[in-house]
Amino acid sequence: MQQEPFAGDKKVGASWLHGPEQRIIRFAMRYVPAWIKSYHLTLATIPISLAIVGCSFLAKGDIGWLWAISALIVLQWITDSLDGAVGRAHGEGLIRWGYYMDHFLDYIFLCSVLIGYSILLPDHFKYLQFFVLALFGAFMVNAYLAFAASNKFRISYLGIGPTEIRILFVLINTLLIFFGKTYLAQTLPYVLPLTVVGLIIVTYRTQRELWKMDQEAKKQQAQ
């Protein structure tokens, strides 16, 4: 049986902001210098993540450093959004490497943001960070396992994708600056149940789709 071609570079489904995001990417591509390659943009997440953790320590003494963290989140969105487009434009062919490094570093970026919030939170609320990281990680694990089982790569669920999550982080930073650290600590207990519900819905839909694929394959084998 002929093996299905690798589809890690072809995402299925779209988030709420997919249309505007694609228009911004097409516009930004005009200004990317020719010497910048896709792997430069992918690997940029490493220093950006380190800078986020460093700025988080500084924000503990001066909350204004959260503006710098928000700027770094936007910068990471730019590099993460453009790396695939640049790779295709240059014909680099780093499809499997790009899939692996891009999404592994997305997890590193997520950890850096959550580590930053754990630095800012009061000690008695830090345990909530563990559950937030576990739940966000579960969404990523679901995406990778579903891709391995179906060869369909989906990173947006219920209209929410990486871009919307980054906007949420920027919004949280802005609220922290204007309303103080207690805001985040007070809202986390409400965010967790909503995230759990979202994960249950996503998991149910994923397993139902894979079940259907198995049943269709079984019928084809019986024919």
DOMARVEX-550165 format. One line per 8 residues: number of its first residue (from 1); their letters; for each residue x, y, z of N, C-alpha, C, O. Coordinates in Angstrom, 3 decimals, decimal comma. Atoms other than C-alpha are relative to their C-alpha. Layout:
N
NUM> a> X/Y/Z/X/Y/Z/X/Y/Z/X/Y/Z  ... $
! end
This chain:
223
1> mqqepfag> 0,850/-1,198/0,000/0,000/0,000/0,000/0,881/1,242/0,000/1,842/1,318/0,766  -0,795/-1,214/0,116/1,366/3,417/-0,954/-0,175/0,867/1,240/-1,295/1,107/1,691  0,048/-0,812/-1,204/2,255/5,559/2,029/-0,522/1,386/-0,326/-0,153/1,989/-1,333  0,556/-1,339/0,199/0,295/8,785/2,392/1,089/1,028/0,254/1,824/0,909/1,235  -1,071/-0,984/-0,178/2,581/11,810/1,962/-0,148/0,770/1,304/-1,258/0,983/1,791  -0,030/-0,749/-1,247/3,601/13,744/5,073/-0,758/1,309/-0,168/-0,542/2,046/-1,129  0,867/-1,180/0,121/1,074/16,516/5,744/0,156/0,945/1,182/-0,751/1,718/1,492  -0,210/-0,854/-1,153/2,609/18,248/8,744/0,047/1,478/-0,321/-0,119/2,315/0,565 $
9> dkkvgasw> -0,045/-1,410/0,397/2,929/21,465/6,752/-1,344/0,497/-0,504/-1,454/1,643/-0,938  1,319/-0,372/0,524/-0,763/21,489/5,775/-1,011/-0,078/1,147/-1,474/-1,160/1,507  0,918/-0,043/-1,132/-3,020/22,596/8,611/-1,440/-0,021/-0,493/-1,774/0,605/-1,499  1,426/0,024/0,314/-6,733/21,824/8,522/-0,737/0,808/1,065/-0,290/0,928/2,206  0,764/-0,813/-0,934/-9,385/23,998/10,110/0,565/1,412/0,064/1,705/1,648/-0,336  -0,408/-1,399/-0,079/-9,193/27,727/10,745/-0,547/0,619/1,271/-1,642/0,284/1,724  0,427/-0,716/-1,189/-9,390/29,967/13,770/-0,786/1,239/-0,404/-0,915/1,549/-1,588  0,787/-1,202/0,266/-11,477/33,098/14,079/0,797/1,046/-0,777/0,245/1,746/-1,626 $
17> lhgpeqri> -0,828/-1,060/0,590/-8,559/35,308/13,001/0,839/-0,498/-1,167/1,797/0,163/-1,568  -0,814/0,574/1,074/-7,258/33,074/10,210/0,058/0,927/-1,214/1,135/1,140/-1,769  0,037/-0,866/1,177/-8,368/35,416/7,400/0,877/1,227/0,156/1,763/1,444/-0,671  -0,868/-1,175/-0,190/-6,839/38,642/8,792/1,467/-0,370/0,177/2,350/0,348/-0,293  -1,382/0,428/-0,210/-3,724/36,729/9,855/0,684/-0,293/-1,329/1,832/0,103/-1,531  -0,583/0,314/1,293/-3,145/35,434/6,322/0,260/1,255/-0,818/1,251/1,327/-1,545  -0,211/-1,269/0,727/-3,545/38,938/4,887/1,223/0,725/0,547/1,995/1,307/-0,215  -1,174/-0,643/-0,602/-0,971/40,274/7,345/1,272/-0,714/-0,434/2,280/-0,069/-0,722 $
25> irfamryv> -1,179/0,774/0,419/1,439/37,459/6,442/0,380/0,343/-1,434/1,554/0,562/-1,733  -0,293/-0,340/1,402/1,120/38,188/2,718/0,589/1,398/-0,110/1,487/1,625/-0,921  -0,529/-1,369/0,022/1,752/41,892/3,383/1,428/0,026/0,541/2,302/0,665/-0,044  -1,318/-0,024/-0,635/4,737/41,243/5,685/1,057/-0,680/-0,854/2,232/-0,317/-0,786  -0,958/0,724/0,830/6,350/38,846/3,188/0,730/0,930/-0,960/1,853/0,634/-1,370  -0,649/-0,929/0,930/7,121/41,803/0,941/1,239/0,633/0,619/2,119/1,099/-0,104  -1,079/-0,732/-0,679/9,520/43,192/3,557/0,999/-0,927/0,690/1,868/-0,457/1,425  -0,966/0,935/-0,577/11,374/40,018/4,597/1,236/-0,041/-0,894/1,123/-0,389/-2,070 $
33> pawiksyh> -1,222/0,023/0,832/15,012/40,301/3,396/0,292/-1,412/-0,519/-0,049/-2,405/0,123  -0,264/1,290/0,643/16,197/37,533/1,078/0,942/-0,870/0,826/0,899/-2,096/0,721  -0,968/0,784/-0,762/18,966/36,502/3,495/-0,625/-0,699/1,205/-0,010/-1,593/1,786  0,676/0,638/-1,122/16,459/35,561/6,199/-0,668/-1,287/-0,478/-1,500/-1,260/-1,384  0,554/1,300/0,351/15,603/31,851/5,981/-1,033/-0,428/1,029/-1,144/0,161/2,104  1,064/0,455/-0,886/12,757/29,937/7,548/0,545/-0,457/1,351/-0,076/-0,216/2,386  -0,541/0,505/-1,255/15,013/28,312/10,146/0,484/1,127/0,911/0,506/0,969/2,131  -0,323/-1,159/-0,828/16,211/31,739/11,301/-1,228/0,423/0,806/-1,139/0,685/2,005 $
41> ltlatipi> 1,237/-0,433/-0,650/12,608/32,656/12,082/-0,473/-1,028/1,023/-0,945/-0,663/2,100  0,419/1,044/-0,934/11,842/29,297/13,703/0,830/0,049/1,269/0,287/0,030/2,374  -0,901/0,017/-1,154/14,899/29,393/15,968/-0,046/1,291/0,804/0,450/1,329/1,930  0,120/-1,262/-0,747/14,148/33,005/16,964/-0,830/-0,169/1,261/-0,712/0,633/2,188  0,813/0,241/-1,192/11,660/31,556/19,469/0,871/-0,270/1,225/0,445/0,006/2,346  -0,873/0,310/-1,144/14,616/30,442/21,652/0,412/1,265/0,745/0,147/1,362/1,943  -0,358/-1,221/-0,742/16,031/33,919/22,478/-1,227/0,780/0,468/-1,184/1,431/1,512  1,211/-0,697/-0,421/12,491/35,335/22,599/-0,526/-0,592/1,304/-0,923/0,145/2,207 $
49> slaivgcs> 0,486/0,662/-1,215/11,474/32,758/25,217/0,887/0,328/1,196/0,385/0,587/2,290  -0,915/-0,361/-1,077/14,593/33,436/27,286/-0,217/1,444/0,439/-0,172/1,751/1,630  0,233/-1,411/-0,326/13,909/37,169/27,088/-1,301/0,175/0,783/-1,384/1,035/1,660  1,271/-0,088/-0,732/10,321/36,623/28,293/0,207/-0,361/1,465/-0,319/0,317/2,349  -0,273/0,393/-1,382/11,558/34,811/31,407/0,794/1,096/0,709/0,498/1,436/1,854  -0,785/-1,070/-0,597/14,147/37,530/32,033/-0,828/1,230/0,320/-0,688/1,815/1,394  0,867/-1,157/-0,226/11,590/40,313/31,652/-1,009/-0,264/1,111/-1,444/0,663/1,794  0,940/0,337/-1,072/9,271/38,446/34,013/0,619/0,243/1,368/-0,059/0,713/2,282 $
57> flakgdig> -0,692/-0,301/-1,255/11,866/38,674/36,783/0,044/1,510/0,230/-0,131/1,977/1,356  -0,032/-1,456/-0,125/12,176/42,396/36,071/-1,393/0,553/0,314/-1,530/1,534/1,044  1,372/-0,460/-0,226/8,376/42,765/36,051/-0,438/-0,198/1,450/-1,374/0,453/1,915  0,332/0,214/-1,409/8,277/41,462/39,612/0,259/1,265/0,804/-0,436/1,542/1,782  -0,301/-1,262/-0,669/9,847/44,760/40,666/-0,642/1,197/-0,659/-0,925/2,196/0,003  0,609/-1,099/0,755/8,360/46,966/37,938/-0,972/-0,593/-1,012/-0,554/-1,138/-2,034  1,033/0,636/0,825/5,073/45,841/36,382/0,024/0,508/-1,439/-0,524/-0,139/-2,331  -0,082/-0,552/1,345/5,807/48,049/33,364/0,750/-0,890/-0,970/0,586/-0,762/-2,183 $
65> wlwaisal> -0,725/0,936/0,872/8,111/45,313/32,045/-0,933/-0,948/-0,731/-0,522/-1,614/-1,681  0,970/0,837/0,719/4,953/43,460/31,028/-0,251/0,522/-1,410/-0,627/-0,246/-2,295  0,114/-0,523/1,369/4,793/45,815/28,031/1,066/-0,642/-0,886/0,797/-0,981/-2,038  -1,065/0,644/0,774/8,134/44,364/26,911/-0,345/-1,457/-0,281/-0,072/-1,963/-1,369  0,400/1,398/0,212/6,788/40,831/27,400/-1,062/-0,080/-1,089/-1,014/-0,977/-1,931  1,029/-0,011/1,046/3,742/41,685/25,268/0,633/0,237/-1,368/0,226/-0,376/-2,355  -0,692/-0,245/1,270/6,057/43,052/22,568/0,728/-1,256/-0,469/0,757/-1,545/-1,666  -0,682/1,250/0,354/8,056/39,798/22,678/-0,994/-1,051/-0,484/-0,682/-1,833/-1,382 $
73> ivlqwitd> 1,041/0,931/0,461/4,828/37,794/22,323/-0,401/0,325/-1,434/-0,569/-0,575/-2,258  0,325/-0,411/1,372/3,950/39,820/19,223/1,131/-0,375/-0,947/0,883/-0,849/-2,055  -1,157/0,351/0,841/7,480/39,303/17,867/0,025/-1,492/-0,279/0,329/-1,910/-1,397  0,021/1,444/0,209/7,163/35,553/18,393/-1,095/-0,398/-0,976/-0,918/-1,313/-1,780  1,073/0,267/0,968/3,853/35,585/16,522/0,476/0,305/-1,414/0,192/-0,454/-2,340  -0,480/-0,384/1,329/5,532/37,380/13,603/0,957/-1,064/-0,551/0,795/-1,521/-1,682  -0,987/0,977/0,479/8,462/34,950/13,368/-0,650/-1,365/-0,228/-0,331/-2,053/-1,198  0,647/1,306/0,116/6,254/31,889/13,917/-0,948/-0,045/-1,192/-1,112/-1,089/-1,823 $
81> sldgavgr> 0,946/-0,047/1,121/3,741/33,018/11,302/0,710/0,047/-1,346/0,199/-0,463/-2,343  -0,691/-0,210/1,275/6,320/33,886/8,656/0,932/-1,146/-0,384/1,300/-1,266/-1,553  -1,031/0,983/0,348/8,675/30,908/8,887/-0,452/-0,957/-1,099/0,324/-1,266/-2,004  0,495/0,898/1,041/6,481/28,579/6,813/-0,111/0,675/-1,347/0,247/0,099/-2,374  0,155/-0,740/1,254/5,711/31,235/4,217/1,361/0,275/-0,638/1,509/0,172/-1,855  -1,345/-0,254/0,518/9,405/32,113/3,875/0,612/-1,283/-0,552/1,253/-1,269/-1,603  -0,532/1,275/0,470/10,351/28,449/3,561/-0,578/-0,410/-1,339/0,142/-0,888/-2,215  0,632/0,339/1,288/7,832/27,889/0,777/0,472/0,931/-1,110/0,693/0,491/-2,239 $
89> ahgeglir> -0,427/-0,964/1,006/8,888/31,075/-1,025/1,418/-0,294/-0,492/1,722/-0,096/-1,668  -1,394/0,292/0,363/12,560/30,019/-0,987/0,193/-1,443/-0,447/1,286/-1,820/-0,870  -0,124/1,403/0,375/11,831/26,369/-1,721/1,003/-0,750/0,855/1,748/-1,581/0,335  -1,009/0,589/-0,884/13,883/25,299/1,311/-0,232/-1,490/0,234/0,726/-2,237/0,434  0,297/1,414/-0,155/12,112/21,958/1,678/0,162/-0,556/1,402/0,227/-1,773/1,575  -0,165/0,463/-1,389/12,507/21,807/5,483/-1,361/-0,298/0,616/-1,748/0,319/1,608  1,369/0,271/-0,430/9,060/20,299/5,941/-0,017/-0,754/1,325/-0,672/-0,317/2,271  0,002/0,785/-1,246/9,748/17,641/8,597/0,767/0,711/1,110/0,323/0,730/2,258 $
97> wgyymdhf> -0,752/-0,762/-0,994/12,414/19,696/10,364/-0,840/1,164/0,503/-0,895/1,427/1,704  0,831/-1,138/-0,384/10,088/22,698/10,321/-1,158/-0,409/0,888/-1,476/0,274/1,862  1,109/0,498/-0,822/7,185/20,663/11,690/0,484/-0,284/1,415/-0,145/0,131/2,388  -0,502/0,396/-1,316/9,298/19,269/14,534/0,455/1,207/0,817/-0,001/1,405/1,943  -0,584/-1,107/-0,762/11,222/22,375/15,556/-1,022/1,097/0,273/-1,047/1,666/1,365  0,989/-1,065/-0,166/8,379/24,834/15,018/-0,919/-0,304/1,185/-1,145/0,555/2,037  0,997/0,307/-1,031/5,946/23,022/17,283/0,638/-0,365/1,334/0,027/-0,168/2,384  -0,704/0,191/-1,265/8,507/21,938/19,854/0,309/1,352/0,637/0,145/1,527/1,844 $
105> ldyiflcs> -0,320/-1,321/-0,536/9,580/25,559/20,216/-1,257/0,774/0,378/-1,199/1,654/1,237  1,263/-0,597/-0,450/5,931/26,621/20,421/-0,274/-0,401/1,448/-0,759/0,404/2,243  0,185/0,462/-1,379/5,785/24,516/23,578/0,973/0,729/0,935/0,595/1,114/2,041  -0,978/-0,742/-0,802/8,974/26,174/24,878/-0,490/1,429/0,222/-0,373/1,960/1,327  0,537/-1,358/-0,117/7,405/29,579/24,184/-1,142/0,039/1,012/-1,191/0,928/1,862  1,107/0,065/-0,939/4,233/28,588/26,044/0,516/-0,139/1,431/0,024/0,531/2,339  -0,575/0,186/-1,331/6,305/27,402/29,007/0,617/1,297/0,515/0,488/1,620/1,696  -0,657/-1,238/-0,437/8,243/30,674/29,085/-1,028/1,015/0,485/-0,800/1,705/1,478 $
113> vligysil> 1,053/-0,939/-0,419/5,032/32,722/29,293/-0,592/-0,422/1,335/-0,788/0,409/2,222  0,598/0,482/-1,241/3,555/30,526/32,014/0,990/0,063/1,156/0,593/0,337/2,289  -1,019/-0,181/-1,036/6,844/30,522/33,943/0,029/1,458/0,444/0,162/1,757/1,631  0,031/-1,423/-0,334/6,717/34,301/33,752/-1,147/0,347/0,923/-0,965/1,104/1,876  1,135/-0,266/-0,875/3,249/34,371/35,286/0,209/-0,619/1,381/-0,214/-0,046/2,386  -0,253/0,621/-1,302/4,358/31,969/38,025/0,954/0,851/0,828/0,877/0,857/2,057  -0,908/-0,909/-0,705/7,121/34,450/38,887/-0,777/1,161/0,618/-0,452/1,630/1,708  0,770/-1,155/-0,463/4,535/37,223/39,252/-1,068/-0,359/1,029/-1,423/0,469/1,867 $
121> lpdhfkyl> 1,105/0,384/-0,873/1,852/35,259/41,096/0,449/-0,134/1,452/1,602/-0,477/1,715  -0,291/0,314/-1,400/1,698/35,077/44,884/0,255/-1,494/0,157/-0,276/-2,305/-0,602  -0,425/1,388/-0,168/3,186/31,838/46,189/-1,169/-0,967/0,139/-1,114/-2,077/-0,391  1,093/0,931/-0,242/-0,147/30,345/47,282/-0,871/-0,230/-1,234/-1,782/-1,058/-1,200  0,740/0,223/1,241/-1,486/30,619/43,710/0,841/-0,722/-1,056/0,332/-1,046/-2,129  -0,883/0,562/1,017/1,482/29,087/41,918/-0,370/-1,427/-0,383/-0,063/-1,872/-1,489  0,380/1,373/0,340/0,080/25,574/42,092/-0,984/-0,020/-1,165/-1,061/-1,004/-1,901  0,933/-0,073/1,120/-2,593/26,718/39,640/0,734/-0,005/-1,329/0,203/-0,476/-2,335 $
129> qffvlalf> -0,790/-0,024/1,221/0,161/27,264/37,082/0,273/-1,404/-0,516/0,327/-1,632/-1,725  -0,228/1,381/0,412/0,833/23,538/37,081/-1,180/-0,522/-0,807/-0,992/-1,163/-1,841  1,187/0,481/0,694/-2,750/22,807/36,050/-0,193/0,716/-1,337/-0,620/0,102/-2,315  0,102/-0,739/1,262/-2,733/25,551/33,409/0,963/-0,588/-1,028/0,578/-0,819/-2,174  -0,985/0,577/0,925/0,464/24,142/31,856/-0,422/-1,392/-0,447/-0,271/-1,749/-1,615  0,432/1,355/0,347/-0,927/20,597/32,010/-1,137/0,036/-1,012/-1,161/-0,768/-1,944  1,147/-0,072/0,909/-4,153/21,630/30,264/0,416/0,517/-1,376/-0,007/-0,028/-2,395  -0,469/-0,502/1,286/-2,441/23,700/27,564/0,834/-1,060/-0,710/0,744/-1,228/-1,926 $
137> gafmvnay> -0,790/1,072/0,582/0,005/20,849/27,058/-0,868/-1,109/-0,561/-0,525/-1,726/-1,570  0,914/1,046/0,465/-2,917/18,437/26,694/-0,567/0,338/-1,374/-0,741/-0,554/-2,204  0,478/-0,402/1,327/-4,250/20,449/23,743/1,063/-0,276/-1,052/0,747/-0,737/-2,149  -1,079/0,228/0,953/-0,850/20,223/22,064/0,202/-1,502/-0,234/0,388/-1,939/-1,369  -0,133/1,452/0,147/-0,554/16,486/22,767/-1,131/-0,553/-0,851/-0,902/-1,419/-1,695  1,144/0,437/0,802/-4,039/15,981/21,320/0,241/0,278/-1,479/-0,038/-0,568/-2,328  -0,240/-0,363/1,396/-3,040/17,809/18,138/1,019/-0,939/-0,646/0,828/-1,365/-1,785  -1,058/0,833/0,575/0,117/15,710/17,634/-0,435/-1,460/-0,111/-0,113/-2,124/-1,096 $
145> lafaasnk> 0,484/1,379/0,074/-1,528/12,364/18,443/-1,041/-0,148/-1,106/-1,039/-1,140/-1,835  1,017/0,044/1,051/-4,477/13,162/16,161/0,657/0,042/-1,378/0,203/-0,625/-2,307  -0,716/-0,059/1,277/-2,031/14,050/13,378/0,645/-1,339/-0,328/0,599/-1,795/-1,471  -0,630/1,299/0,221/-0,147/10,779/13,847/-1,018/-1,054/-0,427/-0,696/-1,957/-1,200  1,024/0,994/0,303/-3,423/8,849/13,623/-0,737/0,281/-1,305/-1,225/-0,644/-1,954  0,823/-0,354/1,164/-5,066/10,754/10,767/0,770/0,668/-1,133/0,252/0,786/-2,243  -0,787/-0,769/0,962/-2,259/12,637/8,940/-0,694/1,319/-0,362/-0,479/1,874/-1,439  0,638/-1,306/0,145/-4,424/15,747/9,354/0,422/0,841/1,199/0,129/0,499/2,345 $
153> frisylgi> -0,564/-0,798/-1,085/-2,750/18,487/11,363/-0,916/1,179/0,306/-1,091/2,078/-0,516  0,922/-1,050/-0,431/-5,163/20,695/13,288/0,549/0,626/1,275/0,811/-0,073/2,254  -0,473/-0,691/-1,193/-3,968/23,342/15,742/-1,003/1,039/0,491/-0,742/1,745/1,465  1,053/-0,925/-0,424/-7,175/25,399/15,984/-1,228/-0,817/0,383/-1,683/-1,672/-0,376  1,163/0,718/-0,495/-10,089/24,138/18,036/-1,028/0,996/0,526/-0,695/1,950/1,230  1,101/-0,864/-0,437/-13,484/25,746/18,636/0,262/1,448/-0,391/-0,134/2,374/0,316  -0,292/-1,345/0,488/-12,254/28,725/16,618/1,195/0,661/0,664/1,520/1,808/0,357  -1,117/-0,576/-0,751/-9,286/29,250/18,940/1,291/-0,700/-0,417/1,389/-1,926/-0,374 $
161> gpteiril> -1,293/0,521/0,401/-5,726/28,816/17,724/1,122/0,756/0,684/0,873/1,555/1,586  -1,150/-0,662/-0,631/-2,212/29,990/18,617/-0,070/1,523/-0,014/0,359/2,166/0,944  0,087/-1,460/0,071/-2,900/33,558/17,464/-0,933/0,540/1,068/-0,615/1,524/1,736  0,957/-0,442/-1,019/-5,936/33,902/19,715/0,581/-0,154/1,405/0,330/0,678/2,277  -0,623/0,203/-1,310/-3,953/32,478/22,650/1,016/1,107/0,275/1,095/1,607/1,397  -0,972/-1,084/-0,196/-1,193/35,053/22,114/-0,711/1,308/0,325/-0,255/2,068/1,178  0,774/-1,212/-0,300/-3,787/37,835/22,064/-0,505/-0,038/1,439/-0,532/0,988/2,120  0,441/0,154/-1,391/-5,133/36,454/25,355/1,126/0,347/0,961/0,894/1,014/1,970 $
169> fvlintll> -1,134/-0,314/-0,864/-1,658/36,671/26,881/0,257/1,512/0,046/0,510/2,076/1,110  -0,205/-1,456/0,041/-1,262/40,274/25,730/-1,095/0,703/0,793/-0,820/1,671/1,502  1,108/-0,587/-0,749/-4,704/41,088/27,160/0,214/-0,182/1,507/-0,016/0,743/2,287  -0,279/0,243/-1,424/-3,772/39,471/30,491/1,084/0,950/0,499/0,962/1,518/1,585  -1,066/-0,918/-0,396/-0,563/41,514/30,597/-0,518/1,417/0,184/-0,169/2,100/1,147  0,553/-1,355/-0,069/-2,472/44,720/29,913/-0,857/0,179/1,252/-0,763/1,201/1,932  0,838/-0,072/-1,198/-4,995/43,982/32,664/0,847/-0,020/1,272/0,530/0,656/2,251  -0,899/0,030/-1,153/-2,172/43,152/35,063/0,632/1,361/0,246/0,772/1,791/1,391 $
177> iffgktyl> -0,633/-1,312/-0,135/-0,527/46,501/34,365/-0,961/1,003/0,627/-0,571/1,801/1,479  0,954/-1,007/-0,463/-3,702/48,464/35,027/-0,716/-0,382/1,299/-1,138/0,496/2,051  0,782/0,422/-1,168/-5,340/46,360/37,763/0,804/-0,768/1,038/0,270/-1,112/2,092  -0,846/0,625/-0,994/-2,420/44,691/39,522/0,054/-1,511/-0,073/-0,706/-2,138/-0,811  -0,265/1,429/0,045/-1,190/41,169/40,180/-1,162/-0,839/0,523/-1,325/-1,992/0,124  1,098/0,789/-0,576/-4,253/40,112/42,166/-1,026/-0,378/-1,055/-1,759/-1,351/-0,879  0,970/0,301/1,056/-6,315/40,193/38,947/0,216/-1,401/-0,550/-0,731/-2,175/-0,686  -0,305/1,307/0,586/-4,541/37,162/37,495/-0,291/-1,119/0,996/-0,860/-2,149/0,632 $
185> aqtlpyvl> 0,228/1,024/-1,011/-4,674/35,221/40,743/-1,489/-0,260/0,218/-1,890/-1,395/0,473  1,440/0,155/-0,227/-8,411/35,837/41,089/-0,713/-0,643/-1,177/-1,724/-1,320/-0,988  0,692/0,528/1,182/-9,301/34,865/37,500/0,410/-1,424/-0,344/-0,357/-2,143/-0,984  -0,466/1,342/0,347/-7,228/31,673/37,219/-0,973/-1,110/0,417/-1,211/-2,026/-0,370  0,935/1,069/-0,376/-9,713/29,547/39,242/-1,209/-0,108/-0,921/-1,830/-1,168/-0,999  1,133/0,038/0,928/-12,400/30,486/36,690/0,435/-0,449/-1,399/-0,340/-1,055/-2,138  -0,522/0,387/1,312/-10,200/29,956/33,635/0,171/-1,515/-0,079/-0,101/-2,113/-1,120  -0,284/1,433/0,007/-9,302/26,390/34,624/-1,216/-0,848/-0,362/-1,098/-1,708/-1,235 $
193> pltvvgli> 1,159/0,836/0,386/-12,854/24,905/34,507/-0,401/0,183/-1,458/-0,790/-0,784/-2,113  0,339/-0,240/1,404/-13,506/26,550/31,127/0,968/-0,732/-0,916/0,564/-1,276/-1,944  -0,997/0,704/0,797/-10,259/25,098/29,784/-0,243/-1,509/0,024/-0,079/-2,186/-0,991  0,303/1,433/-0,110/-11,194/21,636/31,075/-1,175/-0,361/-0,902/-1,133/-1,372/-1,603  1,162/0,250/0,855/-14,580/21,850/29,332/0,415/0,008/-1,471/0,004/-0,857/-2,244  -0,481/-0,059/1,380/-12,866/22,903/26,099/0,797/-1,229/-0,385/0,652/-1,741/-1,495  -0,794/1,195/0,279/-10,429/19,997/26,345/-0,887/-1,226/-0,165/-0,634/-2,058/-1,037  0,922/1,130/0,117/-13,273/17,518/26,886/-0,703/0,011/-1,355/-0,838/-1,031/-1,997 $
201> ivtyrtqr> 0,679/-0,116/1,293/-15,102/18,827/23,805/0,942/-0,373/-1,136/0,570/-1,118/-2,043  -0,975/0,270/1,052/-11,965/18,704/21,671/0,351/-1,483/-0,052/0,425/-2,067/-1,133  -0,339/1,425/-0,052/-11,059/15,188/22,831/-1,137/-0,864/-0,528/-0,906/-1,834/-1,251  1,157/0,761/0,473/-14,578/13,919/22,194/-0,117/0,077/-1,518/-0,343/-0,939/-2,174  0,103/-0,161/1,452/-14,648/15,341/18,668/1,126/-0,735/-0,724/0,908/-1,329/-1,779  -1,142/0,662/0,637/-11,185/13,988/17,875/-0,185/-1,505/-0,031/-0,001/-2,133/-1,073  0,170/1,447/-0,026/-11,907/10,444/19,020/-1,166/-0,454/-0,873/-1,131/-1,542/-1,447  1,139/0,351/0,862/-15,238/10,474/17,186/0,417/-0,006/-1,465/-0,005/-0,876/-2,226 $
209> elwkmdqe> -0,478/-0,050/1,381/-13,521/11,476/13,942/0,896/-1,200/-0,316/0,795/-1,785/-1,394  -0,884/1,144/0,219/-10,859/8,764/14,353/-0,782/-1,315/-0,015/-0,460/-2,223/-0,780  0,874/1,183/0,001/-13,533/6,168/15,176/-0,655/-0,167/-1,366/-0,720/-1,272/-1,904  0,645/0,033/1,306/-15,317/7,078/11,948/0,982/-0,437/-1,079/0,633/-1,213/-1,969  -1,015/0,386/0,981/-12,085/6,757/9,971/0,295/-1,494/0,092/0,462/-2,157/-0,931  -0,245/1,438/-0,176/-11,479/3,295/11,455/-1,135/-0,828/-0,592/-0,888/-1,842/-1,246  1,139/0,742/0,509/-14,981/2,146/10,577/-0,060/0,023/-1,523/-0,406/-0,980/-2,148  -0,019/-0,104/1,461/-14,688/3,407/6,997/1,107/-0,889/-0,583/0,909/-1,536/-1,612 $
217> akkqqaq> -1,087/0,867/0,468/-11,324/1,623/6,608/-0,387/-1,467/0,122/-0,022/-2,276/-0,731  0,451/1,381/-0,198/-12,892/-1,571/7,972/-0,962/-0,425/-1,102/-0,896/-1,552/-1,590  0,949/0,312/1,065/-15,708/-1,391/5,412/0,712/-0,199/-1,337/0,348/-1,077/-2,119  -0,742/0,120/1,257/-13,237/-0,885/2,564/0,755/-1,330/-0,067/0,838/-1,952/-1,126  -0,713/1,281/-0,016/-11,217/-3,925/3,658/-0,951/-1,182/-0,217/-0,571/-2,212/-0,775  0,985/1,099/0,122/-14,391/-6,030/3,773/-0,520/-0,134/-1,424/-1,056/-1,181/-1,788  0,532/0,018/1,363/-15,294/-5,143/0,179/0,923/-0,788/-0,939/0,634/-0,909/-2,129 $
! end
